[in-house]
Amino acid sequence: MNEVVYGEGFNASTATEAQIMERALLLRGKTLRDLAGSNRTVAERAPGDKGLVGQVVERFFLIAQNAASAPDFAGAGIELKVVPLKAVTRPKRGLRVKERTSVTMINYHELIEETWKDASVRKKLESILFVFYLHLPTGDPLDYPIEDVILWSPSEELNSQFQRDWTVVRDKVDDGRAHEISERDGRVLGAATKGAGGTFTGQPNSPVPAKPRAWALKPSLTTWILETLRAEPVVEESLTVALQLSPEQDFEAAALSRLHGAAGCELDELADRLGVPLSSAKSGAATIVRRLLGLVNDRAAVREFEQQGILVKTVPVSEDGATVFESMSFPRFDHMKVIDETWEDSDLRSYLQRLLVVPLVRRSRREPRGSNRLGKAFLWSPSDEELEGIESEWERFVELIRTGAADRLPTAASTSYIHVRPKGRDSTDTEPAPGIDRIMKKCFWLNSEFVKSIIAANLRDGVLPRVD
């Protein structure tokens, strides 16, 4: 037993930052069983219990269970967050945060009396001690290993993003529209639903009941925090720097403005102007998009995209936008692993958090790529209704895969949002699936008709600039 010694003299309420970190660093490389101790018990222990892990870590830090609005380490002003990770191989191999990180409940009546300067959630975000642990699909939660502990404070740029997200939600509540709040209102700080389905609460300035919600950090942000603050260096570029913006300026609006300035131009023309070779592959258009945004390193991560989970998607469309020539694909999934996902922590849901959609306008399906014209780019996140529909179809696909029917999945003709198709090098690029020896590797695709509806809703005046 590699049991961690609790020791005497540590007081969570009065401990300094140095004392907290000295204790926290003992956690690296340990399991939850090490923390619980051979002579300790854990209440409400059950495999998969989300409260178990946090309970064990809080007990290690001698934090009393309570719902106080003050940070967990009150004297040092540090909040404790225990965050599950999952191992992933696509789009890159590594660890990804499994789910949203709940910060604090939203009290609608108190929220409209706050300013950002004195907002209760801001106090919780000023300094956070993250304890990252690896969630294993099977086995006893007490055997989950702790991967890392990181003390983090937001930059001025991120604080501006937090304020923007907070303001959007606060203004809806003040307008009596708490029932219209959606998680897509927040880019890095979301208003996540809490409580069982069908639970509602009152709101100020409206008799309409609203869903209870809590402030929560998006998984993309906490994954970025983990990757950038661990020992391994991360190569990244910043749009805020590339576009010469202040931390308060909206990088999304500035990026779209830059891309709209090139809308209508042929890719060959843009490639010559920017001094980049135009590859025949889809990545060629993506490279042009990066150069238009002032980004120069194709291998570098884009800081703001990583923080907000933004994926760049180029979509070939007809001049009138009435035809989408291709469905929209995402990275391949593993047949043996997708069955262990839930919708909330699924890879597909993380890919759909926010898309930068760049139409590539063609006169015909087979027009040479260099003759494609850049359409008007836009940012898109699925509505709650769309997410519910995608979730329902995703669960249908996963259940069929789980029950040995991976070779008999529904086609796009029988679904409204997504379908599954092969995405491998060739017919020999296969992998095992439940109940099936070998099957071609696959991925999820957004149906072309659904993509067309997204484009129509976001570009009502056409995919190309109007010529007067």
C-alpha positions as CSV (number, residue, x, y, z in Angstrom):
1,M,0.0,0.0,0.0
2,N,1.4,3.3,-1.1
3,E,-0.7,5.2,1.4
4,V,-0.4,9.0,1.6
5,V,0.1,10.2,5.2
6,Y,-2.4,12.8,6.2
7,G,-0.3,14.4,8.8
8,E,-1.2,17.0,11.4
9,G,-1.2,20.8,11.4
10,F,-2.7,21.4,8.0
11,N,-5.7,23.7,8.0
12,A,-7.5,24.2,4.7
13,S,-9.0,27.5,5.8
14,T,-5.8,29.1,6.8
15,A,-3.1,27.3,4.7
16,T,-0.9,29.4,2.5
17,E,-0.4,28.8,-1.2
18,A,3.0,27.2,-0.5
19,Q,1.5,24.9,2.2
20,I,-1.3,23.9,-0.2
21,M,1.1,23.1,-3.0
22,E,3.4,21.2,-0.8
23,R,0.6,18.9,0.1
24,A,-0.9,18.8,-3.4
25,L,2.4,17.6,-4.9
26,L,2.1,14.5,-2.8
27,L,-0.7,13.4,-5.0
28,R,1.2,13.0,-8.2
29,G,1.5,9.3,-9.2
30,K,-0.9,8.1,-6.5
31,T,-4.3,6.4,-6.8
32,L,-7.4,7.4,-5.0
33,R,-7.0,4.2,-2.9
34,D,-3.7,5.7,-1.7
35,L,-5.5,8.8,-0.6
36,A,-8.4,7.0,1.1
37,G,-6.0,5.0,3.2
38,S,-6.3,1.4,4.3
39,N,-8.1,2.3,7.5
40,R,-10.6,4.7,5.9
41,T,-14.0,4.3,4.3
42,V,-15.7,6.4,1.7
43,A,-19.4,7.2,2.1
44,E,-21.7,6.4,-0.8
45,R,-19.1,4.5,-2.6
46,A,-20.3,3.1,-5.9
47,P,-18.4,2.4,-9.2
48,G,-18.8,5.3,-11.5
49,D,-20.0,7.6,-8.7
50,K,-18.9,11.1,-9.8
51,G,-19.0,12.4,-6.2
52,L,-16.6,9.7,-4.9
53,V,-13.4,11.1,-6.4
54,G,-14.0,14.7,-5.2
55,Q,-15.0,13.4,-1.8
56,V,-11.7,11.5,-1.4
57,V,-9.5,14.4,-2.6
58,E,-11.4,16.9,-0.4
59,R,-10.8,14.6,2.6
60,F,-7.1,14.5,1.8
61,F,-7.0,18.3,2.0
62,L,-9.2,18.2,5.2
63,I,-11.9,20.3,3.5
64,A,-15.2,20.1,5.2
65,Q,-18.1,19.3,2.9
66,N,-20.2,22.4,2.4
67,A,-21.8,24.6,-0.2
68,A,-20.0,27.8,0.8
69,S,-19.5,30.5,-1.9
70,A,-16.0,31.2,-0.6
71,P,-13.1,29.3,-2.3
72,D,-12.2,25.9,-0.8
73,F,-8.9,27.2,0.6
74,A,-10.4,30.4,2.0
75,G,-7.2,31.9,3.4
76,A,-5.3,31.6,0.1
77,G,-8.3,32.3,-2.1
78,I,-7.8,29.0,-4.0
79,E,-10.6,26.9,-5.4
80,L,-10.1,23.1,-5.6
81,K,-11.4,21.3,-8.8
82,V,-11.0,17.5,-9.3
83,V,-11.2,16.8,-13.0
84,P,-11.5,13.4,-14.8
85,L,-9.4,12.7,-18.0
86,K,-9.9,10.2,-20.7
87,A,-7.2,8.8,-23.0
88,V,-7.7,9.7,-26.7
89,T,-5.9,8.9,-29.9
90,R,-7.6,11.4,-32.3
91,P,-7.2,14.0,-33.5
92,K,-4.0,13.6,-31.5
93,R,-2.8,11.1,-29.0
94,G,-3.0,12.2,-25.3
95,L,-5.4,13.0,-22.5
96,R,-8.5,15.1,-22.8
97,V,-10.8,16.4,-20.0
98,K,-13.8,14.1,-19.9
99,E,-16.6,16.5,-18.9
100,R,-17.4,20.1,-17.9
101,T,-15.9,21.3,-14.7
102,S,-18.7,22.7,-12.5
103,V,-17.7,25.8,-10.6
104,T,-20.8,27.0,-8.7
105,M,-24.6,27.1,-8.9
106,I,-26.3,30.1,-10.5
107,N,-28.7,31.9,-8.3
108,Y,-30.8,33.8,-10.8
109,H,-32.2,36.3,-8.3
110,E,-28.7,37.1,-6.9
111,L,-27.1,37.2,-10.4
112,I,-29.0,40.3,-11.6
113,E,-27.8,42.2,-8.5
114,E,-24.2,41.5,-9.3
115,T,-21.6,43.3,-11.4
116,W,-18.7,41.3,-12.9
117,K,-16.4,43.0,-10.4
118,D,-18.2,41.4,-7.5
119,A,-19.6,38.3,-9.2
120,S,-19.6,35.3,-7.0
121,V,-18.3,33.0,-9.8
122,R,-15.3,35.4,-10.4
123,K,-14.0,34.7,-6.9
124,K,-14.1,31.0,-7.7
125,L,-12.1,31.5,-10.9
126,E,-9.3,33.7,-9.6
127,S,-7.1,30.8,-8.5
128,I,-7.8,27.1,-9.1
129,L,-5.9,24.1,-7.9
130,F,-6.7,21.4,-10.5
131,V,-6.3,17.7,-9.5
132,F,-6.4,15.7,-12.8
133,Y,-7.1,12.0,-12.6
134,L,-7.5,9.3,-15.3
135,H,-11.0,7.9,-15.5
136,L,-10.9,4.2,-16.5
137,P,-14.0,2.8,-18.3
138,T,-14.0,-0.3,-16.1
139,G,-12.8,-1.2,-12.6
140,D,-13.0,0.4,-9.1
141,P,-12.9,4.2,-9.0
142,L,-10.5,4.0,-6.1
143,D,-7.9,2.6,-8.5
144,Y,-8.0,5.7,-10.8
145,P,-4.5,7.2,-10.9
146,I,-3.9,10.9,-10.3
147,E,-2.1,12.3,-13.4
148,D,-1.2,15.8,-12.3
149,V,-1.9,18.8,-10.0
150,I,-1.7,22.3,-11.4
151,L,-2.3,25.7,-9.8
152,W,-3.7,28.1,-12.3
153,S,-5.0,31.7,-12.6
154,P,-6.6,33.1,-15.7
155,S,-4.8,35.6,-18.0
156,E,-6.2,39.0,-18.7
157,E,-7.4,37.7,-22.0
158,L,-9.3,34.8,-20.4
159,N,-10.8,37.0,-17.8
160,S,-12.2,39.1,-20.6
161,Q,-13.7,35.9,-22.1
162,F,-15.2,34.9,-18.7
163,Q,-16.7,38.4,-18.3
164,R,-18.2,38.2,-21.8
165,D,-19.8,34.8,-21.1
166,W,-21.1,35.9,-17.7
167,T,-22.6,39.1,-19.2
168,V,-24.5,37.2,-21.9
169,V,-26.2,35.0,-19.2
170,R,-26.7,37.8,-16.7
171,D,-28.4,39.9,-19.4
172,K,-30.8,37.1,-20.3
173,V,-31.8,36.6,-16.7
174,D,-32.3,40.4,-16.3
175,D,-34.5,40.4,-19.3
176,G,-36.7,37.5,-17.9
177,R,-35.3,35.0,-20.3
178,A,-33.5,32.6,-18.0
179,H,-35.5,29.8,-19.7
180,E,-33.8,30.7,-23.0
181,I,-30.2,30.2,-21.7
182,S,-28.2,27.7,-23.7
183,E,-24.7,26.3,-23.1
184,R,-23.7,27.8,-26.4
185,D,-24.1,31.2,-24.9
186,G,-20.7,30.7,-23.3
187,R,-17.4,30.2,-25.1
188,V,-15.2,29.1,-22.2
189,L,-17.6,29.5,-19.2
190,G,-20.9,27.8,-19.8
191,A,-24.2,27.7,-18.0
192,A,-24.7,24.0,-17.6
193,T,-28.0,22.4,-16.6
194,K,-28.1,20.8,-13.2
195,G,-30.6,18.4,-11.6
196,A,-32.7,15.7,-12.9
197,G,-34.6,16.1,-16.2
198,G,-37.8,18.0,-15.8
199,T,-36.5,20.1,-12.8
200,F,-37.3,23.8,-12.9
201,T,-36.9,26.8,-10.7
202,G,-38.2,30.3,-10.6
203,Q,-36.5,33.3,-12.1
204,P,-36.8,37.1,-11.7
205,N,-38.7,39.3,-14.1
206,S,-40.7,36.4,-15.6
207,P,-43.3,33.8,-14.5
208,V,-41.8,31.2,-16.8
209,P,-39.9,28.5,-14.9
210,A,-36.2,27.9,-15.9
211,K,-33.9,25.0,-15.7
212,P,-31.4,25.1,-12.7
213,R,-27.9,25.8,-14.0
214,A,-24.4,26.0,-12.8
215,W,-21.3,27.9,-14.1
216,A,-19.0,25.4,-15.7
217,L,-15.6,25.5,-17.4
218,K,-15.8,24.0,-20.9
219,P,-13.7,20.8,-21.4
220,S,-11.7,22.4,-24.2
221,L,-10.5,25.1,-21.8
222,T,-9.4,22.7,-19.0
223,T,-7.8,20.4,-21.5
224,W,-5.8,23.4,-22.8
225,I,-4.8,24.3,-19.2
226,L,-3.5,20.8,-18.6
227,E,-1.6,20.7,-21.9
228,T,0.1,24.1,-21.6
229,L,1.1,23.8,-18.0
230,R,2.5,20.3,-17.9
231,A,6.2,19.6,-18.4
232,E,5.9,18.9,-22.1
233,P,6.1,22.2,-24.1
234,V,3.2,23.1,-26.4
235,V,3.8,25.0,-29.6
236,E,1.0,27.4,-30.1
237,E,0.1,30.7,-31.9
238,S,-2.3,33.3,-30.7
239,L,-5.0,35.0,-32.8
240,T,-5.0,37.9,-30.3
241,V,-1.4,38.5,-31.1
242,A,-1.6,37.7,-34.9
243,L,-4.6,40.1,-35.3
244,Q,-3.0,42.7,-33.0
245,L,-5.9,42.8,-30.6
246,S,-6.2,43.9,-27.0
247,P,-7.4,41.3,-24.5
248,E,-10.8,43.0,-24.4
249,Q,-11.4,42.8,-28.1
250,D,-13.4,39.9,-29.6
251,F,-11.1,37.7,-31.6
252,E,-14.0,35.9,-33.2
253,A,-15.4,39.1,-34.7
254,A,-11.9,40.2,-35.8
255,A,-11.1,36.8,-37.4
256,L,-14.4,36.8,-39.3
257,S,-13.8,40.3,-40.5
258,R,-10.4,39.3,-41.9
259,L,-11.8,36.2,-43.7
260,H,-14.7,38.2,-45.1
261,G,-12.2,40.6,-46.6
262,A,-11.0,37.7,-48.8
263,A,-14.5,36.3,-49.6
264,G,-15.1,35.9,-53.3
265,C,-11.4,35.3,-54.2
266,E,-10.2,32.1,-55.9
267,L,-8.0,29.9,-53.8
268,D,-5.3,30.0,-56.5
269,E,-5.3,33.8,-56.3
270,L,-5.1,33.7,-52.5
271,A,-2.3,31.1,-52.5
272,D,-0.2,33.4,-54.8
273,R,-0.9,36.5,-52.7
274,L,0.0,34.7,-49.4
275,G,3.0,32.9,-50.9
276,V,1.8,29.4,-50.0
277,P,1.6,26.3,-52.3
278,L,-2.0,25.2,-52.8
279,S,-2.3,21.5,-52.0
280,S,-4.9,19.5,-53.8
281,A,-5.9,18.1,-50.4
282,K,-8.5,19.7,-48.1
283,S,-5.6,20.9,-45.9
284,G,-4.6,23.3,-48.6
285,A,-7.7,25.5,-48.1
286,A,-7.2,25.2,-44.3
287,T,-3.6,26.6,-44.7
288,I,-4.9,29.6,-46.7
289,V,-7.4,30.2,-43.9
290,R,-4.6,30.2,-41.3
291,R,-2.5,32.6,-43.4
292,L,-5.4,35.0,-43.8
293,L,-5.6,35.1,-40.0
294,G,-2.0,35.9,-39.7
295,L,-0.9,32.5,-38.5
296,V,2.4,31.3,-39.9
297,N,3.2,27.9,-38.2
298,D,0.9,25.1,-39.7
299,R,2.0,22.7,-36.9
300,A,1.2,25.0,-34.1
301,A,-2.0,24.9,-32.1
302,V,-4.1,28.1,-32.1
303,R,-4.5,29.2,-28.5
304,E,-8.0,30.6,-28.8
305,F,-9.2,27.6,-30.9
306,E,-7.8,25.2,-28.3
307,Q,-9.4,27.1,-25.4
308,Q,-12.8,27.2,-27.0
309,G,-12.8,23.9,-28.8
310,I,-13.1,25.5,-32.2
311,L,-12.6,23.3,-35.3
312,V,-12.0,24.8,-38.8
313,K,-14.3,23.1,-41.4
314,T,-14.2,23.8,-45.1
315,V,-17.4,23.0,-46.9
316,P,-17.7,22.7,-50.7
317,V,-21.0,24.3,-51.8
318,S,-22.7,25.6,-55.0
319,E,-22.8,29.3,-55.9
320,D,-26.4,29.6,-54.6
321,G,-25.7,27.6,-51.5
322,A,-28.5,25.2,-52.4
323,T,-26.1,22.2,-52.8
324,V,-23.6,20.9,-50.4
325,F,-21.3,18.7,-52.3
326,E,-19.9,16.7,-49.3
327,S,-21.0,15.7,-45.8
328,M,-18.9,17.0,-43.0
329,S,-16.6,14.4,-41.4
330,F,-14.8,14.2,-38.0
331,P,-11.9,12.2,-36.8
332,R,-12.2,8.4,-36.8
333,F,-13.6,6.6,-33.8
334,D,-12.5,3.3,-32.3
335,H,-15.4,0.7,-32.4
336,M,-14.2,-0.9,-29.2
337,K,-13.9,2.4,-27.3
338,V,-16.9,4.4,-28.5
339,I,-19.2,1.9,-26.7
340,D,-17.7,3.0,-23.4
341,E,-18.5,6.7,-24.0
342,T,-21.5,8.6,-22.7
343,W,-22.9,11.4,-24.8
344,E,-21.7,14.0,-22.3
345,D,-18.1,12.9,-22.6
346,S,-18.2,11.6,-26.2
347,D,-15.6,12.7,-28.7
348,L,-18.3,13.7,-31.2
349,R,-19.9,16.1,-28.7
350,S,-16.5,17.7,-28.1
351,Y,-15.9,18.2,-31.9
352,L,-19.3,20.0,-32.2
353,Q,-18.6,22.5,-29.5
354,R,-17.9,25.3,-32.0
355,L,-17.1,25.2,-35.7
356,L,-15.5,27.8,-37.9
357,V,-17.3,27.0,-41.2
358,V,-15.6,28.2,-44.4
359,P,-17.6,27.6,-47.5
360,L,-15.6,26.8,-50.7
361,V,-17.8,27.8,-53.6
362,R,-17.7,25.7,-56.7
363,R,-19.5,26.0,-60.0
364,S,-19.7,22.2,-60.3
365,R,-18.9,19.1,-58.2
366,R,-15.6,18.4,-60.0
367,E,-14.3,22.0,-60.4
368,P,-10.5,22.1,-59.7
369,R,-9.9,23.1,-56.1
370,G,-7.8,26.1,-57.2
371,S,-10.8,27.7,-58.9
372,N,-13.0,27.4,-55.8
373,R,-13.9,30.8,-54.3
374,L,-13.7,31.5,-50.6
375,G,-17.2,32.0,-49.2
376,K,-18.3,34.0,-46.2
377,A,-17.1,32.2,-43.1
378,F,-19.1,31.9,-39.9
379,L,-19.0,30.4,-36.5
380,W,-21.6,27.8,-35.5
381,S,-22.5,25.9,-32.4
382,P,-25.5,23.5,-32.3
383,S,-28.7,24.7,-30.6
384,D,-30.1,22.7,-27.7
385,E,-32.7,21.2,-30.0
386,E,-30.0,20.1,-32.5
387,L,-27.8,18.7,-29.8
388,E,-30.7,16.6,-28.5
389,G,-31.4,15.3,-32.0
390,I,-27.7,14.5,-32.6
391,E,-27.5,12.8,-29.1
392,S,-30.5,10.6,-29.9
393,E,-29.0,9.4,-33.2
394,W,-25.5,9.0,-31.7
395,E,-26.9,6.8,-28.9
396,R,-28.7,4.7,-31.6
397,F,-25.4,4.2,-33.5
398,V,-23.5,3.3,-30.4
399,E,-26.1,0.8,-29.2
400,L,-26.0,-0.9,-32.6
401,I,-22.2,-1.1,-32.5
402,R,-22.4,-2.4,-28.9
403,T,-24.8,-5.2,-30.0
404,G,-22.7,-6.4,-32.9
405,A,-24.3,-4.5,-35.7
406,A,-21.5,-2.2,-36.7
407,D,-21.7,-3.6,-40.2
408,R,-25.4,-2.7,-40.5
409,L,-25.7,0.9,-39.4
410,P,-28.3,3.4,-40.7
411,T,-27.5,5.5,-43.8
412,A,-27.8,9.3,-44.1
413,A,-31.2,8.7,-45.8
414,S,-32.7,7.4,-42.5
415,T,-31.3,10.0,-40.2
416,S,-31.7,13.8,-39.7
417,Y,-28.3,14.9,-38.4
418,I,-25.5,12.3,-38.5
419,H,-24.4,9.1,-40.1
420,V,-21.4,6.8,-40.0
421,R,-19.3,6.0,-43.1
422,P,-15.8,4.5,-43.6
423,K,-12.8,6.8,-43.3
424,G,-9.7,4.7,-43.8
425,R,-6.9,4.5,-46.2
426,D,-8.6,1.7,-48.2
427,S,-10.7,-1.4,-47.7
428,T,-7.8,-3.1,-45.8
429,D,-7.7,-0.4,-43.1
430,T,-9.7,-2.2,-40.5
431,E,-10.1,-2.7,-36.8
432,P,-12.0,-5.0,-34.4
433,A,-15.6,-4.3,-33.5
434,P,-18.0,-5.9,-30.9
435,G,-19.1,-9.2,-32.3
436,I,-17.2,-8.7,-35.5
437,D,-13.7,-9.8,-36.3
438,R,-12.5,-6.9,-38.5
439,I,-14.4,-4.0,-40.0
440,M,-13.4,-0.8,-41.9
441,K,-12.5,2.1,-39.8
442,K,-15.2,4.7,-39.6
443,C,-16.2,8.2,-38.4
444,F,-19.3,10.3,-37.8
445,W,-20.4,12.7,-40.5
446,L,-22.9,15.5,-40.4
447,N,-25.5,14.8,-43.1
448,S,-25.1,17.1,-46.1
449,E,-28.8,18.2,-45.8
450,F,-28.2,19.2,-42.2
451,V,-25.0,21.1,-43.2
452,K,-27.0,22.9,-45.9
453,S,-29.6,24.0,-43.3
454,I,-26.7,25.3,-41.1
455,I,-25.3,27.4,-44.0
456,A,-28.8,28.7,-45.0
457,A,-29.5,29.8,-41.4
458,N,-26.2,31.6,-41.0
459,L,-25.8,33.1,-44.5
460,R,-29.3,34.3,-45.4
461,D,-27.9,36.8,-48.0
462,G,-25.8,34.2,-49.8
463,V,-22.5,32.4,-49.5
464,L,-20.6,35.0,-51.5
465,P,-20.5,38.8,-51.1
466,R,-23.0,40.7,-53.1
467,V,-21.7,42.5,-56.2
468,D,-23.4,45.9,-56.6
